[in-house]
Amino acid sequence: MDFNRVVVIFVFYDYVYFAGTTILNDEFISNPTCKKHKIHSFENYQLFKTRSALECAKKCALDIECFSLNFLKTTFECSLNRGFIAENCSNAVYEKYVVYYEKKGKAQDCLHGGNRSSSPLYCDCIDGYIGDRCERLMQNCAEGCKRPYYHLQKKYFYILPPGTSQPIRIVCRMNWGGRDMLMQHYDSLYDFNRSWRELSEGFWSDPNHEEADGWIGLEHIHIMTRYTPRQICYEFKAMFEQYTSTCIEGFSIGNESNGYRIANLGPVQSPACLEHPVGAAFSTFDKDNDNNSTRSCAADYQAPFWYNENCARCNLLGSLNHPPGGNWSGDISDAFWEGLAFSPLSIKIWFQ
């Protein structure tokens, strides 16, 4: 297109008209449902001020990396994006004075590394992206599990829970219905008795291995449950492939300022290890938030947890000692589950 042919420009609310043609009509299409929406910032790769929407469109038209653009009419801010807004606007936020356009030549391309290897009509996505064009991240692992290209995978993915614009990297077990893995403990030498800051931010023994020991982080758990309570599940694996597990519906926690307190919790199934009451705050060795005035449960158990005034009837973040014979020694600093004689070989916590 010869942009030198532009002579007279009239700026209206949603289009830029000029003599002979309209760049936004020739080169771009709009998403009628999400016309006044701004794509999440992690899709932006350039952000700058321009004199008009036309200048913003010219930049995108000449840039092979640009798939779409936003132009904010109040600040003359132009953002060039590597992705598209999803048809349901789930990866964008409403902005009254913004306009959004997609480049026509890119409108049917697979995004974010996706390809059409299995079907000419749909994209096979990677890394947690879903949609006909891999245009958005899944909200949780269960949503991605429904896609055939993620079937039976067990690896790190990115998710984007409702209400946040920053993706979370998490191990998804698609082979078990799409589990969001919050905690995995296999190695007896790996220690979970860590500071408040570490428990808030999360940690992993190997951030590139799906079977690594680690903890997703309280802040991420808060984000994942802020708008929709989740079913939380715990599992002990013992010798001879013995498994004990339980799940609780309706789990959610508050933010850091209130101690990541349990905000909501459904009925506890048997075996009754997980009796944290609603309102129990999280405790670590350097931040005692239990309701016991005579002791620090986190210090006695040598593990962090949502303790109540009686501490807990289990220690899910305690040490894995793998004793001979497989039975629990009675030491509360070891991982244990009251009523179970065995000592676990591994422990997992996840959202289902």
C-alpha positions as a LaTeX table, in Angstrom:
\begin{tabular}{lrrr}
\hline
Residue & $x$ (\AA) & $y$ (\AA) & $z$ (\AA) \\
\hline
Met1 & 0.00 & 0.00 & 0.00 \\
Asp2 & 1.26 & 3.51 & $-0.89$ \\
Phe3 & 0.78 & 5.56 & 2.26 \\
Asn4 & 1.99 & 8.67 & 0.41 \\
Arg5 & $-1.43$ & 8.86 & $-1.25$ \\
Val6 & $-2.98$ & 10.02 & 2.00 \\
Val7 & $-3.98$ & 13.68 & 1.66 \\
Val8 & $-6.91$ & 14.54 & 3.91 \\
Ile9 & $-7.54$ & 12.86 & 7.26 \\
Phe10 & $-10.70$ & 13.05 & 9.36 \\
Val11 & $-10.58$ & 11.25 & 12.73 \\
Phe12 & $-13.87$ & 9.85 & 13.97 \\
Tyr13 & $-14.51$ & 7.65 & 17.02 \\
Asp14 & $-13.75$ & 4.25 & 15.56 \\
Tyr15 & $-12.32$ & 4.72 & 12.07 \\
Val16 & $-9.77$ & 6.86 & 10.34 \\
Tyr17 & $-11.00$ & 8.00 & 6.92 \\
Phe18 & $-8.89$ & 9.58 & 4.24 \\
Ala19 & $-9.21$ & 10.52 & 0.58 \\
Gly20 & $-9.51$ & 7.52 & $-1.76$ \\
Thr21 & $-9.31$ & 4.68 & 0.79 \\
Thr22 & $-9.30$ & 3.70 & 4.48 \\
Ile23 & $-6.30$ & 1.83 & 5.85 \\
Leu24 & $-8.34$ & 0.31 & 8.66 \\
Asn25 & $-10.84$ & $-1.08$ & 6.15 \\
Asp26 & $-8.23$ & $-2.23$ & 3.62 \\
Glu27 & $-5.69$ & $-3.79$ & 5.99 \\
Phe28 & $-7.62$ & $-4.60$ & 9.18 \\
Ile29 & $-10.83$ & $-6.07$ & 10.55 \\
Ser30 & $-12.51$ & $-5.32$ & 13.88 \\
Asn31 & $-13.92$ & $-7.68$ & 16.50 \\
Pro32 & $-17.51$ & $-6.37$ & 16.92 \\
Thr33 & $-17.96$ & $-8.02$ & 20.32 \\
Cys34 & $-14.69$ & $-6.70$ & 21.75 \\
Lys35 & $-14.33$ & $-3.48$ & 19.76 \\
Lys36 & $-13.81$ & $-1.33$ & 22.87 \\
His37 & $-11.46$ & $-3.76$ & 24.59 \\
Lys38 & $-7.72$ & $-3.65$ & 25.27 \\
Ile39 & $-5.72$ & $-6.86$ & 25.04 \\
His40 & $-3.75$ & $-7.96$ & 28.14 \\
Ser41 & $-0.35$ & $-6.32$ & 28.41 \\
Phe42 & 1.68 & $-9.54$ & 28.09 \\
Glu43 & 0.60 & $-9.66$ & 24.42 \\
Asn44 & 2.06 & $-6.17$ & 23.74 \\
Tyr45 & 5.54 & $-5.98$ & 22.27 \\
Gln46 & 5.60 & $-2.26$ & 21.42 \\
Leu47 & 3.93 & 0.63 & 23.24 \\
Phe48 & 4.38 & 4.24 & 22.11 \\
Lys49 & 2.59 & 7.57 & 21.50 \\
Thr50 & 1.34 & 8.45 & 18.02 \\
Arg51 & $-0.45$ & 11.43 & 16.50 \\
Ser52 & $-3.41$ & 9.38 & 15.30 \\
Ala53 & $-4.91$ & 5.90 & 14.94 \\
Leu54 & $-3.81$ & 6.01 & 11.30 \\
Glu55 & $-0.16$ & 6.29 & 12.32 \\
Cys56 & $-0.62$ & 3.38 & 14.73 \\
Ala57 & $-2.18$ & 1.30 & 11.94 \\
Lys58 & 0.66 & 2.14 & 9.55 \\
Lys59 & 3.19 & 0.86 & 12.11 \\
Cys60 & 1.31 & $-2.42$ & 12.51 \\
Ala61 & 0.76 & $-2.87$ & 8.76 \\
Leu62 & 4.49 & $-2.64$ & 8.07 \\
Asp63 & 5.57 & $-4.91$ & 10.97 \\
Ile64 & 5.49 & $-8.65$ & 10.33 \\
Glu65 & 5.30 & $-9.33$ & 14.09 \\
Cys66 & 2.13 & $-7.28$ & 14.53 \\
Phe67 & $-1.14$ & $-9.24$ & 14.56 \\
Ser68 & $-3.39$ & $-6.56$ & 16.07 \\
Leu69 & $-3.37$ & $-3.05$ & 17.51 \\
Asn70 & $-5.00$ & $-0.94$ & 20.20 \\
Phe71 & $-5.19$ & 2.83 & 20.05 \\
Leu72 & $-6.25$ & 4.80 & 23.14 \\
Lys73 & $-7.90$ & 8.02 & 21.98 \\
Thr74 & $-7.46$ & 9.90 & 25.25 \\
Thr75 & $-3.68$ & 9.51 & 25.47 \\
Phe76 & $-2.81$ & 8.75 & 21.80 \\
Glu77 & $-1.15$ & 5.54 & 23.02 \\
Cys78 & $-0.54$ & 2.84 & 20.41 \\
Ser79 & 0.12 & $-0.79$ & 21.35 \\
Leu80 & 1.21 & $-3.39$ & 18.81 \\
Asn81 & 0.26 & $-6.94$ & 19.78 \\
Arg82 & 1.48 & $-10.42$ & 18.89 \\
Gly83 & $-1.94$ & $-11.92$ & 19.53 \\
Phe84 & $-5.67$ & $-11.44$ & 19.04 \\
Ile85 & $-8.48$ & $-10.78$ & 21.48 \\
Ala86 & $-10.48$ & $-13.96$ & 22.00 \\
Glu87 & $-14.04$ & $-14.02$ & 20.68 \\
Asn88 & $-15.43$ & $-13.90$ & 24.23 \\
Cys89 & $-13.03$ & $-11.05$ & 25.19 \\
Ser90 & $-11.58$ & $-13.21$ & 28.00 \\
Asn91 & $-8.00$ & $-12.04$ & 27.39 \\
Ala92 & $-8.88$ & $-8.34$ & 27.31 \\
Val93 & $-10.32$ & $-5.56$ & 29.48 \\
Tyr94 & $-13.01$ & $-3.02$ & 28.58 \\
Glu95 & $-11.72$ & 0.48 & 27.82 \\
Lys96 & $-14.28$ & 3.08 & 26.70 \\
Tyr97 & $-11.91$ & 5.16 & 24.57 \\
Val98 & $-9.85$ & 2.42 & 22.96 \\
Val99 & $-10.17$ & 0.99 & 19.44 \\
Tyr100 & $-9.01$ & $-2.49$ & 18.50 \\
Tyr101 & $-8.19$ & $-3.94$ & 15.06 \\
Glu102 & $-6.76$ & $-7.20$ & 13.72 \\
Lys103 & $-4.56$ & $-7.45$ & 10.65 \\
Lys104 & $-6.51$ & $-9.21$ & 7.90 \\
Gly105 & $-3.60$ & $-11.25$ & 6.59 \\
Lys106 & $-3.02$ & $-12.69$ & 10.06 \\
Ala107 & $-6.64$ & $-13.29$ & 11.01 \\
Gln108 & $-6.54$ & $-17.04$ & 10.31 \\
Asp109 & $-2.97$ & $-17.72$ & 11.44 \\
Cys110 & $-2.27$ & $-19.91$ & 14.45 \\
Leu111 & $-0.84$ & $-17.84$ & 17.28 \\
His112 & 1.74 & $-18.48$ & 20.02 \\
Gly113 & 3.51 & $-21.32$ & 18.24 \\
Gly114 & 0.38 & $-23.26$ & 17.27 \\
Asn115 & 0.05 & $-25.14$ & 13.98 \\
Arg116 & $-2.54$ & $-26.93$ & 11.85 \\
Ser117 & $-0.85$ & $-30.32$ & 11.84 \\
Ser118 & $-3.98$ & $-32.34$ & 12.66 \\
Ser119 & $-6.72$ & $-30.24$ & 11.01 \\
Pro120 & $-6.87$ & $-27.47$ & 8.40 \\
Leu121 & $-9.72$ & $-25.84$ & 10.34 \\
Tyr122 & $-8.28$ & $-25.69$ & 13.86 \\
Cys123 & $-4.92$ & $-25.00$ & 15.42 \\
Asp124 & $-3.01$ & $-27.41$ & 17.63 \\
Cys125 & $-1.82$ & $-25.17$ & 20.46 \\
Ile126 & 1.11 & $-25.39$ & 22.87 \\
Asp127 & 2.16 & $-24.06$ & 26.31 \\
Gly128 & $-1.39$ & $-23.67$ & 27.64 \\
Tyr129 & $-2.91$ & $-21.64$ & 24.79 \\
Ile130 & $-6.34$ & $-22.67$ & 23.53 \\
Gly131 & $-8.95$ & $-21.45$ & 21.03 \\
Asp132 & $-9.41$ & $-21.87$ & 17.28 \\
Arg133 & $-6.28$ & $-19.77$ & 16.72 \\
Cys134 & $-4.54$ & $-20.41$ & 20.07 \\
Glu135 & $-5.51$ & $-16.85$ & 20.92 \\
Arg136 & $-5.83$ & $-17.15$ & 24.70 \\
Leu137 & $-4.46$ & $-19.02$ & 27.69 \\
Met138 & $-6.55$ & $-21.59$ & 29.51 \\
Gln139 & $-7.92$ & $-20.48$ & 32.90 \\
Asn140 & $-6.84$ & $-23.74$ & 34.54 \\
Cys141 & $-5.50$ & $-27.14$ & 33.60 \\
Ala142 & $-8.97$ & $-28.71$ & 33.50 \\
Glu143 & $-10.00$ & $-26.32$ & 30.71 \\
Gly144 & $-6.95$ & $-27.30$ & 28.66 \\
Cys145 & $-7.49$ & $-31.01$ & 29.32 \\
Lys146 & $-10.56$ & $-30.91$ & 27.08 \\
Arg147 & $-8.40$ & $-30.11$ & 24.05 \\
Pro148 & $-7.16$ & $-33.17$ & 22.10 \\
Tyr149 & $-3.69$ & $-31.68$ & 21.54 \\
Tyr150 & $-3.10$ & $-31.64$ & 25.33 \\
His151 & $-4.58$ & $-35.08$ & 25.96 \\
Leu152 & $-2.55$ & $-37.16$ & 28.48 \\
Gln153 & 0.29 & $-34.62$ & 28.71 \\
Lys154 & 2.10 & $-34.03$ & 32.01 \\
Lys155 & 4.30 & $-30.93$ & 31.88 \\
Tyr156 & 4.60 & $-27.21$ & 32.63 \\
Phe157 & 1.95 & $-24.98$ & 31.09 \\
Tyr158 & 0.82 & $-21.38$ & 31.48 \\
Ile159 & $-2.63$ & $-20.57$ & 32.84 \\
Leu160 & $-4.45$ & $-17.24$ & 33.17 \\
Pro161 & $-7.04$ & $-17.39$ & 35.99 \\
Pro162 & $-9.96$ & $-14.92$ & 35.91 \\
Gly163 & $-9.16$ & $-11.44$ & 37.15 \\
Thr164 & $-5.42$ & $-11.42$ & 36.45 \\
Ser165 & $-3.34$ & $-10.27$ & 33.50 \\
Gln166 & $-0.15$ & $-12.14$ & 34.45 \\
Pro167 & 0.13 & $-15.83$ & 33.46 \\
Ile168 & 1.04 & $-18.47$ & 36.05 \\
Arg169 & 3.45 & $-21.27$ & 35.14 \\
Ile170 & 2.27 & $-24.55$ & 36.63 \\
Val171 & 2.57 & $-28.32$ & 36.24 \\
Cys172 & $-0.61$ & $-29.70$ & 34.65 \\
Arg173 & $-1.44$ & $-33.41$ & 34.81 \\
Met174 & $-3.75$ & $-33.72$ & 31.83 \\
Asn175 & $-3.52$ & $-37.50$ & 32.20 \\
Trp176 & $-5.56$ & $-37.17$ & 35.42 \\
Gly177 & $-8.32$ & $-34.86$ & 34.22 \\
Gly178 & $-6.35$ & $-31.63$ & 34.27 \\
Arg179 & $-4.89$ & $-31.27$ & 37.76 \\
Asp180 & $-3.32$ & $-27.92$ & 38.75 \\
Met181 & $-0.36$ & $-29.17$ & 40.81 \\
Leu182 & 0.15 & $-26.97$ & 43.87 \\
Met183 & 2.75 & $-29.11$ & 45.66 \\
Gln184 & 4.85 & $-32.19$ & 44.88 \\
His185 & 7.23 & $-33.85$ & 47.33 \\
Tyr186 & 9.31 & $-36.89$ & 46.37 \\
Asp187 & 12.85 & $-36.27$ & 47.57 \\
Ser188 & 13.52 & $-36.92$ & 51.28 \\
Leu189 & 16.33 & $-34.34$ & 51.20 \\
Tyr190 & 14.13 & $-31.51$ & 49.89 \\
Asp191 & 12.97 & $-29.18$ & 52.67 \\
Phe192 & 9.62 & $-27.33$ & 52.70 \\
Asn193 & 10.25 & $-25.65$ & 56.05 \\
Arg194 & 10.95 & $-22.25$ & 54.51 \\
Ser195 & 10.35 & $-18.58$ & 55.14 \\
Trp196 & 7.08 & $-16.70$ & 54.70 \\
Arg197 & 8.45 & $-14.97$ & 51.60 \\
Glu198 & 9.41 & $-18.28$ & 49.95 \\
Leu199 & 6.03 & $-19.84$ & 50.74 \\
Ser200 & 4.30 & $-16.77$ & 49.33 \\
Glu201 & 6.28 & $-16.70$ & 46.07 \\
Gly202 & 6.75 & $-20.45$ & 45.54 \\
Phe203 & 9.81 & $-22.59$ & 44.81 \\
Trp204 & 10.81 & $-25.66$ & 42.78 \\
Ser205 & 13.85 & $-27.94$ & 42.89 \\
Asp206 & 13.95 & $-27.94$ & 39.08 \\
Pro207 & 11.67 & $-25.44$ & 37.33 \\
Asn208 & 12.02 & $-27.33$ & 34.04 \\
His209 & 11.09 & $-30.82$ & 35.26 \\
Glu210 & 7.45 & $-31.80$ & 35.73 \\
Glu211 & 8.33 & $-34.28$ & 38.52 \\
Ala212 & 10.28 & $-31.70$ & 40.53 \\
Asp213 & 9.70 & $-31.11$ & 44.23 \\
Gly214 & 8.12 & $-27.76$ & 44.97 \\
Trp215 & 5.29 & $-25.45$ & 45.94 \\
Ile216 & 3.33 & $-23.17$ & 43.61 \\
Gly217 & 3.16 & $-20.27$ & 46.09 \\
Leu218 & 0.41 & $-18.83$ & 48.29 \\
Glu219 & 0.00 & $-15.76$ & 46.11 \\
His220 & $-0.75$ & $-17.93$ & 43.10 \\
Ile221 & $-3.17$ & $-20.06$ & 45.13 \\
His222 & $-4.95$ & $-16.86$ & 46.16 \\
Ile223 & $-5.17$ & $-15.70$ & 42.52 \\
Met224 & $-6.44$ & $-19.12$ & 41.40 \\
Thr225 & $-9.26$ & $-19.11$ & 44.00 \\
Arg226 & $-10.06$ & $-15.40$ & 44.26 \\
Tyr227 & $-13.18$ & $-15.52$ & 42.07 \\
Thr228 & $-13.97$ & $-19.23$ & 41.91 \\
Pro229 & $-13.41$ & $-21.59$ & 44.88 \\
Arg230 & $-11.72$ & $-24.83$ & 43.83 \\
Gln231 & $-11.68$ & $-28.45$ & 44.88 \\
Ile232 & $-8.38$ & $-29.07$ & 46.69 \\
Cys233 & $-7.02$ & $-32.62$ & 46.95 \\
Tyr234 & $-4.22$ & $-34.23$ & 48.98 \\
Glu235 & $-2.57$ & $-37.60$ & 48.36 \\
Phe236 & $-0.14$ & $-39.77$ & 50.34 \\
Lys237 & 1.68 & $-42.56$ & 48.54 \\
Ala238 & 3.19 & $-45.29$ & 50.72 \\
Met239 & 5.11 & $-48.52$ & 50.16 \\
Phe240 & 3.57 & $-51.23$ & 47.98 \\
Glu241 & 1.67 & $-48.61$ & 45.93 \\
Gln242 & $-0.72$ & $-47.78$ & 48.78 \\
Tyr243 & $-2.52$ & $-44.46$ & 48.24 \\
Thr244 & $-4.61$ & $-42.37$ & 50.62 \\
Ser245 & $-6.27$ & $-39.20$ & 49.41 \\
Thr246 & $-9.08$ & $-36.79$ & 50.19 \\
Cys247 & $-10.65$ & $-33.81$ & 48.45 \\
Ile248 & $-12.45$ & $-30.73$ & 49.74 \\
Glu249 & $-14.85$ & $-28.67$ & 47.66 \\
Gly250 & $-15.10$ & $-24.90$ & 47.74 \\
Phe251 & $-11.56$ & $-24.00$ & 48.84 \\
Ser252 & $-10.37$ & $-20.40$ & 48.58 \\
Ile253 & $-7.91$ & $-18.17$ & 50.45 \\
Gly254 & $-7.48$ & $-14.45$ & 50.98 \\
Asn255 & $-4.48$ & $-12.31$ & 50.08 \\
Glu256 & $-1.18$ & $-11.78$ & 51.87 \\
Ser257 & $-2.37$ & $-8.81$ & 53.91 \\
Asn258 & $-4.78$ & $-11.06$ & 55.81 \\
Gly259 & $-2.36$ & $-13.97$ & 56.14 \\
Tyr260 & $-3.73$ & $-16.01$ & 53.21 \\
Arg261 & $-6.59$ & $-17.00$ & 55.51 \\
Ile262 & $-8.98$ & $-19.70$ & 54.37 \\
Ala263 & $-11.96$ & $-17.75$ & 53.08 \\
Asn264 & $-14.17$ & $-20.66$ & 52.11 \\
Leu265 & $-14.16$ & $-24.41$ & 52.69 \\
Gly266 & $-16.60$ & $-27.22$ & 52.01 \\
Pro267 & $-17.19$ & $-30.36$ & 54.09 \\
Val268 & $-14.14$ & $-32.54$ & 54.78 \\
Gln269 & $-14.24$ & $-36.15$ & 53.64 \\
Ser270 & $-12.73$ & $-39.05$ & 55.57 \\
Pro271 & $-9.96$ & $-39.59$ & 56.57 \\
Ala272 & $-10.32$ & $-36.36$ & 58.56 \\
Cys273 & $-6.83$ & $-34.86$ & 58.47 \\
Leu274 & $-7.68$ & $-31.51$ & 56.96 \\
Glu275 & $-9.69$ & $-29.75$ & 59.61 \\
His276 & $-8.59$ & $-26.19$ & 59.02 \\
Pro277 & $-11.46$ & $-23.92$ & 59.95 \\
Val278 & $-12.59$ & $-21.04$ & 57.80 \\
Gly279 & $-10.51$ & $-18.08$ & 58.92 \\
Ala280 & $-7.33$ & $-20.03$ & 59.69 \\
Ala281 & $-4.25$ & $-18.13$ & 58.50 \\
Phe282 & $-1.11$ & $-19.67$ & 57.06 \\
Ser283 & 1.89 & $-20.02$ & 59.42 \\
Thr284 & 5.63 & $-20.41$ & 58.84 \\
Phe285 & 8.56 & $-20.56$ & 61.25 \\
Asp286 & 9.07 & $-16.81$ & 60.86 \\
Lys287 & 5.37 & $-15.77$ & 60.89 \\
Asp288 & 3.23 & $-17.42$ & 63.59 \\
Asn289 & $-0.42$ & $-16.95$ & 62.62 \\
Asp290 & $-2.02$ & $-19.86$ & 64.49 \\
Asn291 & $-4.44$ & $-19.21$ & 67.34 \\
Asn292 & $-2.34$ & $-21.06$ & 69.92 \\
Ser293 & $-0.87$ & $-18.61$ & 72.47 \\
Thr294 & 1.45 & $-21.15$ & 74.12 \\
Arg295 & 3.27 & $-22.64$ & 71.13 \\
Ser296 & 4.17 & $-22.12$ & 67.49 \\
Cys297 & 2.69 & $-24.98$ & 65.49 \\
Ala298 & 4.93 & $-24.25$ & 62.49 \\
Ala299 & 8.02 & $-24.43$ & 64.73 \\
Asp300 & 6.90 & $-27.64$ & 66.49 \\
Tyr301 & 5.91 & $-29.39$ & 63.26 \\
Gln302 & 8.91 & $-27.90$ & 61.44 \\
Ala303 & 6.60 & $-27.24$ & 58.51 \\
Pro304 & 4.29 & $-24.45$ & 57.28 \\
Phe305 & 0.52 & $-24.92$ & 57.10 \\
Trp306 & $-2.95$ & $-23.53$ & 57.89 \\
Tyr307 & $-2.84$ & $-24.39$ & 61.59 \\
Asn308 & $-5.66$ & $-23.88$ & 64.08 \\
Glu309 & $-5.39$ & $-23.62$ & 67.87 \\
Asn310 & $-4.78$ & $-27.38$ & 68.10 \\
Cys311 & $-2.22$ & $-27.28$ & 65.29 \\
Ala312 & $-3.18$ & $-30.11$ & 62.90 \\
Arg313 & $-3.90$ & $-33.82$ & 62.71 \\
Cys314 & $-1.43$ & $-34.20$ & 59.87 \\
Asn315 & 1.80 & $-32.74$ & 58.51 \\
Leu316 & 1.55 & $-32.53$ & 54.75 \\
Leu317 & 4.63 & $-30.33$ & 54.32 \\
Gly318 & 6.85 & $-32.21$ & 56.76 \\
Ser319 & 9.98 & $-34.27$ & 56.13 \\
Leu320 & 9.93 & $-37.48$ & 54.09 \\
Asn321 & 12.15 & $-39.86$ & 56.07 \\
His322 & 11.26 & $-43.15$ & 54.34 \\
Pro323 & 11.87 & $-45.24$ & 57.52 \\
Pro324 & 12.63 & $-48.98$ & 57.30 \\
Gly325 & 9.41 & $-50.93$ & 57.25 \\
Gly326 & 7.50 & $-47.86$ & 56.10 \\
Asn327 & 5.74 & $-47.00$ & 59.38 \\
Trp328 & 5.50 & $-43.53$ & 60.88 \\
Ser329 & 7.83 & $-43.02$ & 63.87 \\
Gly330 & 5.46 & $-40.71$ & 65.76 \\
Asp331 & 7.66 & $-37.65$ & 65.22 \\
Ile332 & 5.31 & $-34.77$ & 64.27 \\
Ser333 & 8.06 & $-33.09$ & 62.23 \\
Asp334 & 7.85 & $-36.03$ & 59.82 \\
Ala335 & 5.09 & $-36.08$ & 57.25 \\
Phe336 & 2.13 & $-37.96$ & 58.74 \\
Trp337 & $-1.61$ & $-38.33$ & 58.51 \\
Glu338 & $-3.36$ & $-39.14$ & 61.78 \\
Gly339 & $-4.95$ & $-42.57$ & 61.69 \\
Leu340 & $-2.53$ & $-43.89$ & 59.07 \\
Ala341 & 0.32 & $-46.11$ & 60.29 \\
Phe342 & 2.58 & $-45.70$ & 57.29 \\
Ser343 & 5.04 & $-42.95$ & 56.47 \\
Pro344 & 4.57 & $-41.49$ & 52.96 \\
Leu345 & 7.04 & $-41.94$ & 50.11 \\
Ser346 & 5.53 & $-38.94$ & 48.31 \\
Ile347 & 2.89 & $-36.27$ & 48.80 \\
Lys348 & 0.89 & $-34.28$ & 46.25 \\
Ile349 & $-1.56$ & $-31.38$ & 46.60 \\
Trp350 & $-3.59$ & $-30.15$ & 43.63 \\
Phe351 & $-6.71$ & $-28.40$ & 42.39 \\
Gln352 & $-9.07$ & $-30.63$ & 40.45 \\
\hline
\end{tabular}
